[in-house]
Amino acid sequence: METKAYLEIENVCFSYNQNKTINNISLSVEEGSFTTLLGPSGCGKTTLLKLLSGFLTPQEGNIFINNINQNELETSQREIGIVFQDYALFPHFTVKENLLYGLKIKNKKEKVPSKEFYKNAEGLIQQSARLLGLVGLLDRFPHELSGGQQQRVALGRALILKPKILLMDEPLSSLDAKLRNQVRDELKEIQKDFGITTIYVTHDQEEALYLSDKIAVMNHGQIQQIGSPEEIYFKPKNKFVADFVGKANFIEEENACFIVRPEWINLKKSDSKNSENKIISKTFLGSTIRYKIGTNKTKNGILIVDKSSNDSEVFNPGDYVKINILQDWKTEP
């Protein structure tokens, strides 16, 4: 039998009504890797996650984990850990009781004697608490924790069962920007420490670029491009991918479309007011300054340029400039 990737999605389709929410998707995921499903709301990424978890069953196609077809297996049989967007912690349970909950459910099937079960469970809970920074918090209730601590408890509850695959559905979306960045760093370290195969859903392209080994960009129920963060950013397959992941300028010449990222452009002041390029606006973004330039080089008459805020030459609205495109990438329409 042909050896498949650790997780193999083969020609999967699913429809809620007549329109296909998931339209013939195929995806291979290597063991221990971090793969992100990235796309706008309604593109099908959460539905695909539900198909992987067993909450939904493919109407066409197959899903394999470690060469085992998952289509006929219940969620509880798939050895998959799930972290939801709202964490879904039990508010009346302590941290320890939340961590213990999944182990109790699992033990009902395995029927390990109570004394042995609790001895093993205590070891797993203490190990998880150390790895996730929850030591000293085990007796607290969810409302007594910060958002980042709640996120780690939800992650611990999934990881303590030692799942084959971890599924995460926009787990950082409810956190404020500073805390989201902090927890994102922790999540990346935890995933590598555990070496667990992870499928992560988000609409945040910066989050996807930061966390992922591989990104699958989705739109209208289909995968537009699969690749490393570098491939997705520097070599987008089409205009949708280029526009969704980062900022992009589109220059169309002789029936071809070229993508130019804002940082791929140099500017120099022009003494001539006959120049076709004029600074329309300047926005300070901390490490960069973003210029919006009126030009005839693009179809919409606007060129976005990002320059370091430490650059010695600064431009202002009304300035005329010369444009030097350092690199570009030809893409599909």
ABEGO torsion letter per residue (X at the ends): XBBBBABBBBGBBBBABABBABBGBBBBBBBGBBBBBBEBBGAGAAAAAAAAAGABBBABEBBBBGGBBAAABBAAAAGBBBBBAAGGBBAABBAAAAAAAAAAAAAAAAGBBAAAAAAAAAAAAAAAAAAAGABGAAABBAAABBAAAAAAAAAAAAAAAGBABBBBBGAAAABBAAAAAAAAAAAAAAAAAAGBBBBBBBABAAAAAAABABBBBBBGGBBABBBBAAAAAABBABAAAAAABEBBBBBBBGGBBBBBBAAABBBBBBABAABABBBABBBBAGABBBBBBBBAABAAGBBBBBBBAABABBBBBGBBBBBBBABBBBBBX
